[in-house]
């Protein structure tokens, strides 16, 4: 159920990004460029945040396991809920 809600919100986000494309001169080219640019920007921001977190905490702090539940994959945790 939670995954379905997340997918609906993700689809809504892409839909709202493509809504202004009806006014573009070349919507097919512009839509592809806009989606690629947005995904690239999010990837770069994500990588920079991870780089800063590992730099501040150190690589040893991010690998310390404190509970058995933290070893479980996200799919196992979602199946239990």
MDAnalysis code that builds the backbone (N, CA, C; Angstrom):
import MDAnalysis as mda
import numpy as np

u = mda.Universe.empty(243, n_residues=81, atom_resindex=np.repeat(np.arange(81), 3), trajectory=True)
u.add_TopologyAttr("name", ["N", "CA", "C"] * 81)
u.add_TopologyAttr("resid", np.arange(1, 82))
u.add_TopologyAttr("resname", ["UNK", "UNK", "UNK", "UNK", "UNK", "UNK", "UNK", "UNK", "UNK", "UNK", "UNK", "UNK", "UNK", "UNK", "UNK", "UNK", "UNK", "UNK", "UNK", "UNK", "UNK", "UNK", "UNK", "UNK", "UNK", "UNK", "UNK", "UNK", "UNK", "UNK", "UNK", "UNK", "UNK", "UNK", "UNK", "UNK", "UNK", "UNK", "UNK", "UNK", "UNK", "UNK", "UNK", "UNK", "UNK", "UNK", "UNK", "UNK", "UNK", "UNK", "UNK", "UNK", "UNK", "UNK", "UNK", "UNK", "UNK", "UNK", "UNK", "UNK", "UNK", "UNK", "UNK", "UNK", "UNK", "UNK", "UNK", "UNK", "UNK", "UNK", "UNK", "UNK", "UNK", "UNK", "UNK", "UNK", "UNK", "UNK", "UNK", "UNK", "UNK"])
u.atoms.positions = np.array([
    [0.818, -1.194, 0.000],
    [0.000, 0.000, 0.000],
    [0.866, 1.264, 0.000],
    [1.908, 1.248, 0.847],
    [2.783, 2.416, 0.918],
    [3.503, 2.637, -0.414],
    [3.920, 1.535, -1.034],
    [4.619, 1.662, -2.317],
    [3.692, 2.230, -3.382],
    [2.427, 1.850, -3.346],
    [1.475, 2.352, -4.325],
    [1.295, 3.865, -4.164],
    [1.229, 4.327, -2.946],
    [1.079, 5.763, -2.691],
    [2.309, 6.515, -3.187],
    [3.503, 5.960, -2.946],
    [4.722, 6.606, -3.421],
    [4.766, 6.664, -4.949],
    [4.315, 5.618, -5.606],
    [4.293, 5.619, -7.068],
    [3.321, 6.666, -7.604],
    [2.185, 6.817, -6.943],
    [1.212, 7.816, -7.382],
    [1.804, 9.219, -7.249],
    [2.476, 9.492, -6.130],
    [3.096, 10.806, -5.954],
    [4.231, 11.018, -6.951],
    [4.994, 9.972, -7.245],
    [6.075, 10.101, -8.230],
    [5.501, 10.398, -9.608],
    [4.436, 9.711, -9.980],
    [3.810, 9.972, -11.274],
    [3.270, 11.397, -11.323],
    [2.666, 11.839, -10.243],
    [2.150, 13.212, -10.187],
    [3.252, 14.234, -10.354],
    [4.431, 13.943, -9.818],
    [5.556, 14.858, -9.972],
    [6.016, 14.961, -11.412],
    [6.086, 13.829, -12.104],
    [6.484, 13.863, -13.514],
    [5.406, 14.509, -14.366],
    [4.154, 14.265, -14.014],
    [3.055, 14.856, -14.776],
    [3.076, 16.381, -14.671],
    [3.307, 16.889, -13.472],
    [3.338, 18.343, -13.305],
    [4.551, 18.959, -13.986],
    [5.626, 18.190, -14.135],
    [6.800, 18.708, -14.835],
    [6.556, 18.806, -16.330],
    [5.696, 17.942, -16.856],
    [5.440, 17.935, -18.293],
    [4.263, 18.813, -18.703],
    [3.496, 19.316, -17.774],
    [2.318, 20.127, -18.105],
    [2.664, 21.381, -18.910],
    [3.712, 22.129, -18.589],
    [4.017, 23.332, -19.375],
    [4.565, 23.030, -20.774],
    [4.815, 21.774, -21.089],
    [5.395, 21.438, -22.383],
    [4.439, 21.691, -23.549],
    [3.165, 21.859, -23.277],
    [2.225, 22.112, -24.366],
    [2.466, 23.477, -25.010],
    [3.165, 24.351, -24.319],
    [3.439, 25.684, -24.855],
    [4.835, 25.810, -25.450],
    [5.596, 24.724, -25.464],
    [6.954, 24.775, -26.008],
    [6.922, 24.703, -27.530],
    [7.982, 25.223, -28.157],
    [8.062, 25.192, -29.613],
    [8.296, 23.772, -30.123],
    [9.135, 23.017, -29.445],
    [9.414, 21.633, -29.813],
    [9.241, 20.772, -28.565],
    [7.990, 20.390, -28.243],
    [7.739, 19.725, -26.965],
    [8.425, 18.374, -26.813],
    [8.569, 17.626, -27.878],
    [9.194, 16.307, -27.765],
    [10.651, 16.437, -27.337],
    [11.387, 17.338, -27.963],
    [12.796, 17.537, -27.619],
    [12.935, 18.198, -26.247],
    [12.108, 19.195, -25.985],
    [12.214, 19.931, -24.724],
    [11.828, 19.078, -23.523],
    [10.823, 18.221, -23.671],
    [10.402, 17.368, -22.556],
    [11.495, 16.376, -22.198],
    [12.099, 15.773, -23.203],
    [13.175, 14.821, -22.939],
    [14.361, 15.521, -22.272],
    [14.701, 16.706, -22.761],
    [15.817, 17.448, -22.168],
    [15.503, 17.847, -20.730],
    [14.290, 18.295, -20.480],
    [13.915, 18.737, -19.130],
    [13.949, 17.577, -18.142],
    [13.421, 16.431, -18.534],
    [13.438, 15.277, -17.627],
    [14.863, 14.807, -17.371],
    [15.673, 14.746, -18.420],
    [17.062, 14.323, -18.247],
    [17.831, 15.303, -17.365],
    [17.628, 16.588, -17.569],
    [18.316, 17.596, -16.767],
    [17.890, 17.524, -15.297],
    [16.600, 17.301, -15.051],
    [16.118, 17.196, -13.665],
    [16.689, 15.962, -12.981],
    [16.713, 14.832, -13.670],
    [17.279, 13.618, -13.082],
    [18.775, 13.758, -12.848],
    [19.461, 14.403, -13.765],
    [20.898, 14.625, -13.594],
    [21.166, 15.553, -12.407],
    [20.374, 16.610, -12.274],
    [20.552, 17.534, -11.146],
    [20.300, 16.825, -9.815],
    [19.262, 16.010, -9.757],
    [18.974, 15.265, -8.516],
    [20.083, 14.277, -8.197],
    [20.634, 13.624, -9.214],
    [21.730, 12.676, -9.004],
    [22.971, 13.387, -8.481],
    [23.285, 14.536, -9.032],
    [24.457, 15.291, -8.583],
    [24.263, 15.761, -7.139],
    [23.084, 16.268, -6.820],
    [22.820, 16.721, -5.444],
    [22.905, 15.556, -4.471],
    [22.340, 14.412, -4.839],
    [22.390, 13.227, -3.985],
    [23.840, 12.795, -3.756],
    [24.634, 12.761, -4.817],
    [26.031, 12.349, -4.684],
    [26.812, 13.323, -3.806],
    [26.561, 14.617, -3.954],
    [27.255, 15.606, -3.121],
    [26.878, 15.467, -1.648],
    [25.619, 15.226, -1.377],
    [25.183, 15.049, 0.021],
    [25.839, 13.812, 0.611],
    [25.882, 12.714, -0.149],
    [26.518, 11.504, 0.361],
    [28.009, 11.710, 0.590],
    [28.647, 12.447, -0.292],
    [30.072, 12.722, -0.158],
    [30.338, 13.532, 1.112],
    [29.497, 14.524, 1.383],
    [29.659, 15.342, 2.588],
    [29.402, 14.515, 3.845],
    [28.368, 13.680, 3.825],
    [28.047, 12.868, 5.006],
    [29.188, 11.905, 5.322],
    [29.693, 11.222, 4.320],
    [30.810, 10.303, 4.556],
    [32.059, 11.072, 4.966],
    [32.251, 12.256, 4.428],
    [33.403, 13.066, 4.812],
    [33.328, 13.551, 6.243],
    [32.134, 13.912, 6.694],
    [31.976, 14.417, 8.060],
    [32.023, 13.273, 9.073],
    [31.287, 12.194, 8.811],
    [31.209, 11.091, 9.761],
    [32.373, 10.124, 9.652],
    [32.956, 10.026, 8.486],
    [34.019, 9.053, 8.262],
    [33.420, 7.744, 7.774],
    [34.181, 6.981, 7.013],
    [33.635, 5.761, 6.447],
    [33.289, 4.704, 7.497],
    [33.964, 4.706, 8.630],
    [33.680, 3.711, 9.671],
    [32.340, 3.938, 10.348],
    [31.895, 5.182, 10.449],
    [30.640, 5.483, 11.139],
    [29.430, 5.035, 10.341],
    [29.562, 4.991, 9.035],
    [28.403, 4.603, 8.217],
    [28.266, 3.096, 8.079],
    [29.264, 2.326, 8.500],
    [29.174, 0.869, 8.379],
    [28.921, 0.177, 9.696],
    [28.827, 0.919, 10.784],
    [28.582, 0.319, 12.085],
    [27.142, -0.156, 12.171],
    [26.971, -1.437, 12.505],
    [25.631, -2.014, 12.620],
    [25.268, -2.058, 14.093],
    [24.166, -1.407, 14.445],
    [23.754, -1.341, 15.847],
    [22.590, -2.273, 16.174],
    [21.835, -2.680, 15.173],
    [20.705, -3.565, 15.448],
    [20.535, -4.541, 14.292],
    [19.964, -5.710, 14.554],
    [19.764, -6.679, 13.475],
    [18.812, -6.157, 12.394],
    [17.879, -5.315, 12.783],
    [16.919, -4.803, 11.808],
    [17.600, -3.924, 10.751],
    [18.699, -3.264, 11.116],
    [19.377, -2.413, 10.160],
    [20.090, -3.232, 9.085],
    [20.276, -4.529, 9.318],
    [20.892, -5.384, 8.310],
    [19.886, -5.848, 7.269],
    [18.614, -5.770, 7.584],
    [17.582, -6.247, 6.666],
    [17.470, -5.318, 5.468],
    [17.116, -5.907, 4.352],
    [16.929, -5.092, 3.162],
    [15.627, -4.305, 3.281],
    [15.483, -3.217, 2.535],
    [14.242, -2.438, 2.592],
    [13.026, -3.269, 2.190],
    [13.230, -4.243, 1.308],
    [12.103, -5.081, 0.871],
    [11.614, -5.981, 2.008],
    [12.525, -6.477, 2.833],
    [12.119, -7.306, 3.961],
    [11.375, -6.478, 5.000],
    [11.839, -5.265, 5.236],
    [11.172, -4.383, 6.209],
    [9.779, -4.023, 5.716],
    [9.632, -3.718, 4.415],
    [8.327, -3.369, 3.863],
    [7.372, -4.558, 3.935],
    [7.879, -5.771, 3.758],
    [7.021, -6.951, 3.813],
    [6.527, -7.215, 5.235],
    [7.298, -6.812, 6.245],
    [6.898, -7.028, 7.635],
    [5.832, -6.033, 8.073],
    [5.786, -4.862, 7.435],
    [4.824, -3.828, 7.844],
    [3.555, -4.009, 7.144],
])
